[in-house]
Amino acid sequence: MGVAPVEARRVRYWDLGGSDSTKADYSVGCLMAEHAGVYYIEDVQRGQWSPSDRNQKIKDTAKSDLEKHGVMPTWIEKVPGLAVEVIDNIIKILAGFKVHTEMAKNDKTTRADPLSSQCEGKNVRIVKAPWNVSFRNELTAFPHGANDDQVDAASGAFSKLARPRELQMY
């Protein structure tokens, strides 16, 4: 458990779910910071929201992140099978914010491996918060657990912070 330094680089990464059904995938936004080679998972927003509620949650979270940390990028994973209009609508809703999208590459386990390696190397800290139990349970059950959305959002955020600076879109 640790608190990221104020000067840390930060990114929020969203893995989108599309329904408020209890059987649907979760939408998850993971806020991660990096400073001096240590990664801090500072916040996780997670829910099974309707598309409208999900989009509002993303916007409200972007506002909160801006107030707490200043300008930082929000990334949204494009998911095969999710209509292009869904992503376009979220980008419109986030007018005025720094937002990027990307198509998921590779399988979820392959995408999670680099973050897993840093966890094993004790280079990842989780800020103490009410979402910790759910987050840790999902990470320890992955890839055989019932859910993988928090893993996907965290590995997406990690991938943005771990890239060499010349490749980052900040």
Legacy VTK file of the C-alpha trace (Angstrom):
# vtk DataFile Version 3.0
C-alpha trace
ASCII
DATASET POLYDATA
POINTS 170 float
0.000 0.000 0.000
1.419 3.353 -0.936
0.582 6.783 -2.179
1.962 7.906 -5.504
4.044 11.080 -5.485
2.274 14.174 -6.816
4.765 14.427 -9.700
4.070 10.860 -10.907
2.886 10.290 -14.475
-0.726 9.097 -14.594
-3.168 7.471 -16.963
-6.721 6.160 -16.683
-7.558 3.148 -18.838
-11.111 1.900 -19.454
-12.201 -1.613 -20.318
-15.815 -1.254 -21.439
-18.803 -3.388 -20.608
-22.062 -2.586 -22.326
-24.907 -3.511 -20.032
-26.321 -3.175 -16.548
-27.191 -6.880 -16.521
-25.663 -8.815 -13.636
-24.443 -11.341 -16.225
-22.627 -8.713 -18.316
-18.955 -7.804 -18.226
-18.030 -4.930 -15.955
-16.887 -1.547 -17.179
-13.657 -0.730 -15.364
-11.525 2.398 -15.302
-8.120 1.950 -13.667
-6.078 4.984 -12.639
-2.398 4.133 -12.488
0.626 6.279 -11.723
4.338 5.687 -12.256
7.264 7.314 -10.508
10.875 6.111 -10.434
9.945 2.670 -11.755
7.234 2.042 -9.179
3.630 1.702 -10.361
0.716 2.766 -8.175
-2.843 1.611 -8.725
-4.625 4.638 -7.306
-8.260 4.128 -8.191
-10.594 1.597 -9.772
-14.076 2.504 -10.964
-16.081 -0.662 -11.634
-19.711 -1.317 -12.417
-22.282 -3.004 -14.592
-23.825 0.178 -15.924
-26.198 0.844 -18.785
-24.424 2.478 -21.757
-25.767 5.903 -20.744
-24.767 5.495 -17.082
-21.373 4.095 -18.098
-20.670 7.078 -20.337
-21.682 9.494 -17.577
-19.428 7.633 -15.120
-16.500 7.924 -17.552
-17.103 11.674 -17.916
-17.523 12.227 -14.164
-14.345 10.235 -13.513
-12.406 12.290 -16.091
-13.555 15.480 -14.332
-12.511 14.117 -10.957
-9.114 12.981 -12.298
-8.531 16.452 -13.791
-9.378 18.156 -10.486
-7.107 15.842 -8.475
-4.174 15.358 -10.856
-4.371 17.884 -13.681
-4.379 16.987 -17.357
-3.725 13.322 -17.945
-4.708 10.906 -20.711
-7.770 8.705 -20.630
-7.497 5.592 -22.789
-10.452 3.528 -23.943
-10.034 0.021 -25.265
-11.869 -0.703 -28.496
-13.378 -4.127 -28.280
-14.181 -6.300 -31.294
-17.936 -6.487 -31.597
-18.519 -3.149 -29.856
-20.086 -0.750 -32.326
-17.892 2.063 -33.627
-20.648 4.498 -32.610
-20.157 3.533 -28.942
-16.522 4.679 -28.960
-17.343 7.751 -31.086
-20.033 8.735 -28.586
-17.662 8.424 -25.626
-15.064 10.551 -27.407
-17.719 13.243 -28.007
-18.755 13.117 -24.350
-15.110 13.632 -23.349
-14.691 16.809 -25.421
-12.105 18.962 -23.662
-10.262 15.979 -22.163
-7.190 14.181 -23.446
-8.664 10.914 -24.736
-7.215 8.122 -26.869
-8.527 4.787 -28.088
-6.835 1.591 -29.138
-7.848 -1.792 -30.445
-6.964 -4.595 -28.064
-4.069 -6.661 -29.369
-3.234 -10.202 -28.266
-5.175 -12.190 -25.721
-5.832 -10.922 -22.191
-3.246 -13.196 -20.591
-0.500 -11.981 -22.926
-1.505 -8.362 -22.254
-1.448 -8.969 -18.486
1.984 -10.674 -18.389
4.102 -7.461 -18.200
2.068 -6.115 -15.262
2.217 -9.523 -13.588
6.011 -9.503 -13.902
6.210 -6.105 -12.200
3.889 -7.311 -9.424
6.142 -10.311 -8.862
9.114 -7.933 -8.788
7.371 -5.896 -6.059
7.259 -2.770 -8.247
3.478 -2.303 -7.999
1.662 -0.675 -5.076
-2.083 -0.564 -4.502
-3.470 2.486 -2.720
-5.668 1.406 0.194
-9.335 1.809 -0.792
-12.717 0.029 -0.593
-12.226 -1.574 -4.030
-9.041 -3.422 -2.968
-10.672 -6.744 -2.021
-12.520 -7.129 -5.331
-9.431 -6.030 -7.260
-7.051 -8.428 -5.513
-9.511 -11.323 -5.752
-9.859 -10.851 -9.498
-6.112 -10.508 -10.058
-5.285 -13.632 -8.042
-7.995 -15.701 -9.786
-6.914 -14.569 -13.272
-7.040 -16.150 -15.841
-9.402 -18.747 -14.375
-11.740 -16.470 -12.422
-15.247 -15.362 -13.313
-14.117 -11.853 -14.289
-11.111 -10.305 -15.997
-12.187 -6.698 -16.546
-10.094 -5.161 -13.741
-7.076 -7.118 -14.957
-7.662 -5.811 -18.471
-7.988 -2.186 -17.351
-4.914 -2.403 -15.102
-2.777 -4.080 -17.770
-3.920 -1.447 -20.282
-2.927 1.384 -17.937
0.387 -0.302 -17.225
1.124 -0.677 -20.937
0.764 3.088 -21.406
3.026 3.993 -18.498
5.668 1.352 -19.193
6.297 2.352 -22.811
9.452 4.305 -23.554
8.666 8.017 -23.344
9.258 8.590 -27.049
6.377 6.238 -27.879
3.863 7.718 -25.451
1.055 10.031 -26.471
1.122 12.585 -23.641
LINES 1 171
170 0 1 2 3 4 5 6 7 8 9 10 11 12 13 14 15 16 17 18 19 20 21 22 23 24 25 26 27 28 29 30 31 32 33 34 35 36 37 38 39 40 41 42 43 44 45 46 47 48 49 50 51 52 53 54 55 56 57 58 59 60 61 62 63 64 65 66 67 68 69 70 71 72 73 74 75 76 77 78 79 80 81 82 83 84 85 86 87 88 89 90 91 92 93 94 95 96 97 98 99 100 101 102 103 104 105 106 107 108 109 110 111 112 113 114 115 116 117 118 119 120 121 122 123 124 125 126 127 128 129 130 131 132 133 134 135 136 137 138 139 140 141 142 143 144 145 146 147 148 149 150 151 152 153 154 155 156 157 158 159 160 161 162 163 164 165 166 167 168 169
